């Protein structure tokens, strides 16, 4: 909420600086809301990538731990201790793992607690792993094979996500250029001729041209967002 408010205030001040009219500052305030959404989306994706990286490391360490005969709470504690050396224990999957270990007592099954735990990021790969690990602990299944399957599934998903982000990078860059270019040109014009808007705001036709240009900019922005969103979900 603070980020969105700060971005809207920044957009208002930018409009006031470029056009010298408080009305256009208010008109540009929603642009700050859009930019805040882009920043929040970037931060969310970054947090999700960090979460999945910790989860994949956990699978690898847990696979080695189970292969030497460790299991139950001892295996989880060993994995947590090893991963704490490279990942912060208070963030991402490490925080979920720490919560599960902290809730486990002598008369509780850590596999069941791990299955029933509500993870901070809901992912199909995690759900498949915890369900299969719980069933393997109860039915005596091949835990190494379960972990190997989940690790390969996650690695494939992460690779596909990276390829998708590479393909989307060009569209997002073009959208950023569309958004930023008009304001860069306005700033250049204002720097070279501070009174460049006098003709527009002093005549009715100037106001019409000004509103029409702003409307076209808004339409191109909305269209670009829709196109990126469509390609991102396809």
C-alpha positions as CSV (number, residue, x, y, z in Angstrom):
1,X,0.0,0.0,0.0
2,X,2.8,2.4,0.8
3,X,4.6,1.6,-2.4
4,X,1.4,2.3,-4.5
5,X,0.9,5.6,-2.6
6,X,4.5,6.6,-3.2
7,X,4.3,5.8,-6.9
8,X,1.1,7.7,-7.3
9,X,2.5,10.8,-5.6
10,X,5.6,10.5,-7.8
11,X,3.4,10.3,-10.9
12,X,1.4,13.3,-9.7
13,X,4.6,15.4,-9.2
14,X,5.9,14.3,-12.6
15,X,2.7,15.5,-14.3
16,X,2.8,18.7,-12.4
17,X,6.5,19.2,-13.4
18,X,6.0,18.5,-17.1
19,X,2.7,20.3,-17.6
20,X,2.7,22.9,-14.9
21,X,-1.0,22.0,-14.3
22,X,-2.3,20.2,-11.2
23,X,-5.1,18.7,-13.3
24,X,-2.6,16.7,-15.3
25,X,-0.8,15.7,-12.2
26,X,-4.1,14.1,-11.0
27,X,-4.6,12.6,-14.4
28,X,-1.2,11.0,-14.3
29,X,-1.6,9.6,-10.8
30,X,-3.1,6.3,-12.0
31,X,0.2,5.8,-13.9
32,X,1.9,5.5,-10.6
33,X,-0.6,2.7,-9.6
34,X,0.4,0.9,-12.8
35,X,4.1,1.2,-12.1
36,X,3.6,0.1,-8.5
37,X,1.9,-3.0,-9.8
38,X,4.9,-3.7,-12.1
39,X,7.3,-3.3,-9.2
40,X,5.2,-5.6,-6.9
41,X,5.0,-8.2,-9.6
42,X,8.8,-8.2,-10.1
43,X,9.3,-8.5,-6.3
44,X,6.8,-11.4,-6.1
45,X,8.5,-13.3,-8.9
46,X,11.9,-12.7,-7.3
47,X,10.6,-14.1,-4.0
48,X,9.1,-17.1,-5.8
49,X,12.4,-17.9,-7.6
50,X,14.3,-17.7,-4.2
51,X,11.7,-19.9,-2.6
52,X,12.0,-22.6,-5.4
53,X,15.8,-22.4,-5.3
54,X,15.7,-23.2,-1.5
55,X,13.1,-26.0,-2.1
56,X,15.3,-27.6,-4.8
57,X,18.3,-27.5,-2.6
58,X,16.3,-29.1,0.2
59,X,15.3,-32.0,-2.2
60,X,18.9,-32.6,-3.1
61,X,20.1,-32.6,0.5
62,X,17.1,-34.7,1.7
63,X,17.8,-37.2,-1.0
64,X,21.4,-37.7,0.2
65,X,20.3,-37.8,3.8
66,X,17.7,-40.5,3.2
67,X,20.1,-42.6,1.0
68,X,22.3,-43.0,4.1
69,X,19.5,-44.2,6.3
70,X,18.4,-41.0,8.1
71,X,14.7,-40.3,8.3
72,X,12.0,-38.5,10.3
73,X,12.9,-35.5,12.4
74,X,16.6,-36.2,12.3
75,X,16.6,-36.0,8.5
76,X,14.7,-32.7,8.5
77,X,17.0,-31.2,11.2
78,X,20.1,-32.2,9.3
79,X,18.8,-30.7,6.1
80,X,17.9,-27.5,7.9
81,X,21.3,-27.2,9.4
82,X,23.1,-27.8,6.1
83,X,20.9,-25.4,4.2
84,X,21.2,-22.7,6.8
85,X,24.8,-22.2,5.8
86,X,23.7,-20.9,2.3
87,X,20.2,-19.7,2.8
88,X,18.7,-17.3,5.4
89,X,16.6,-19.3,7.8
90,X,13.9,-16.6,8.2
91,X,12.9,-16.4,4.5
92,X,11.2,-18.5,1.9
93,X,11.1,-22.2,2.1
94,X,13.6,-22.2,5.0
95,X,11.1,-20.4,7.2
96,X,8.4,-23.1,6.4
97,X,10.9,-25.9,7.1
98,X,11.8,-24.2,10.4
99,X,8.1,-24.0,11.3
100,X,7.5,-27.7,10.7
101,X,10.5,-28.7,12.8
102,X,9.5,-26.4,15.6
103,X,6.0,-27.9,15.7
104,X,7.2,-31.5,15.8
105,X,7.3,-33.2,19.2
106,X,8.2,-36.8,20.2
107,X,4.7,-38.1,19.7
108,X,4.0,-36.4,16.3
109,X,4.8,-37.5,12.8
110,X,6.9,-34.9,11.0
111,X,5.8,-36.3,7.7
112,X,2.2,-35.6,8.5
113,X,3.0,-32.1,9.8
114,X,5.0,-31.5,6.7
115,X,2.0,-32.6,4.5
116,X,-0.5,-30.5,6.5
117,X,1.7,-27.4,6.7
118,X,0.4,-24.3,4.8
119,X,3.4,-23.2,2.7
120,X,4.0,-19.5,2.0
121,X,3.9,-20.1,-1.7
122,X,1.5,-22.7,-3.1
123,X,3.2,-24.8,-5.8
124,X,2.1,-28.0,-7.4
125,X,5.6,-29.4,-7.1
126,X,5.7,-28.9,-3.3
127,X,2.2,-30.4,-2.9
128,X,3.1,-33.5,-5.0
129,X,6.3,-34.0,-3.0
130,X,4.7,-33.7,0.5
131,X,1.9,-36.1,-0.4
132,X,4.1,-38.7,-1.9
133,X,6.6,-38.4,0.9
134,X,3.9,-38.9,3.5
135,X,2.5,-42.0,1.6
136,X,6.1,-43.4,1.3
137,X,6.6,-43.0,5.0
138,X,3.4,-44.9,5.7
139,X,3.5,-47.5,3.0
140,X,7.3,-48.1,3.0
141,X,7.8,-46.8,-0.5
142,X,11.1,-45.9,-2.2
143,X,11.8,-42.4,-0.7
144,X,14.8,-41.9,-3.0
145,X,12.7,-42.4,-6.1
146,X,10.0,-40.0,-4.8
147,X,12.6,-37.3,-4.1
148,X,14.3,-37.9,-7.5
149,X,11.0,-37.5,-9.3
150,X,10.1,-34.3,-7.5
151,X,13.5,-32.8,-8.1
152,X,13.4,-33.6,-11.8
153,X,9.8,-32.1,-12.0
154,X,10.9,-28.9,-10.3
155,X,14.0,-28.5,-12.4
156,X,11.9,-28.9,-15.6
157,X,9.4,-26.3,-14.3
158,X,12.1,-23.9,-13.4
159,X,13.8,-24.3,-16.8
160,X,10.5,-23.7,-18.6
161,X,9.7,-20.6,-16.4
162,X,13.1,-19.1,-17.2
163,X,12.6,-19.7,-21.0
164,X,9.2,-18.1,-20.7
165,X,10.6,-15.0,-18.9
166,X,13.3,-14.6,-21.6
167,X,10.6,-14.6,-24.3
168,X,8.5,-12.1,-22.3
169,X,11.5,-9.8,-21.6
170,X,11.3,-8.2,-25.1
171,X,7.6,-7.4,-24.8
172,X,8.0,-5.9,-21.3
173,X,11.0,-3.8,-22.5
174,X,8.9,-2.5,-25.4
175,X,6.1,-1.6,-23.0
176,X,8.5,0.2,-20.7
177,X,9.8,2.2,-23.7
178,X,6.2,3.1,-24.8
179,X,5.5,4.3,-21.3
180,X,8.7,6.3,-20.8
181,X,9.4,7.8,-24.2
182,X,6.6,10.4,-24.2
183,X,7.7,11.7,-20.8
184,X,11.3,11.8,-21.9
185,X,10.4,13.8,-24.9
186,X,8.2,16.2,-22.8
187,X,11.1,16.7,-20.4
188,X,13.4,17.5,-23.3
189,X,10.9,20.0,-24.7
190,X,10.4,21.6,-21.4
191,X,14.1,22.0,-20.8
192,X,14.6,23.6,-24.2
193,X,11.4,25.7,-24.2
194,X,9.7,26.1,-20.8
195,X,6.7,27.7,-22.3
196,X,6.0,25.1,-25.0
197,X,2.5,24.3,-23.6
198,X,1.3,27.9,-23.6
199,X,-0.2,27.5,-27.1
200,X,-2.0,24.3,-26.3
201,X,-3.6,25.4,-23.0
202,X,-4.6,28.9,-24.4
203,X,-6.9,27.7,-27.1
204,X,-9.8,25.2,-27.2
205,X,-8.2,23.2,-30.1
206,X,-5.0,23.0,-28.1
207,X,-6.9,21.4,-25.2
208,X,-8.6,19.0,-27.5
209,X,-5.2,18.0,-29.0
210,X,-3.7,17.6,-25.5
211,X,-6.5,15.4,-24.2
212,X,-6.5,13.4,-27.4
213,X,-2.7,12.7,-27.1
214,X,-3.1,11.7,-23.5
215,X,-6.0,9.4,-24.3
216,X,-3.9,7.7,-27.1
217,X,-1.0,7.3,-24.6
218,X,-3.4,5.7,-22.1
219,X,-4.9,3.4,-24.8
220,X,-1.4,2.2,-25.9
221,X,-0.5,1.6,-22.3
222,X,-3.6,-0.5,-21.6
223,X,-3.2,-2.4,-24.9
224,X,0.4,-3.2,-24.1
225,X,-0.4,-4.4,-20.6
226,X,-3.2,-6.7,-22.1
227,X,-0.9,-8.1,-24.7
228,X,1.8,-8.9,-22.2
229,X,-0.7,-10.4,-19.8
230,X,-2.1,-12.6,-22.6
231,X,1.3,-13.9,-23.6
232,X,2.2,-14.5,-20.0
233,X,-0.8,-16.7,-19.5
234,X,-0.7,-18.5,-22.8
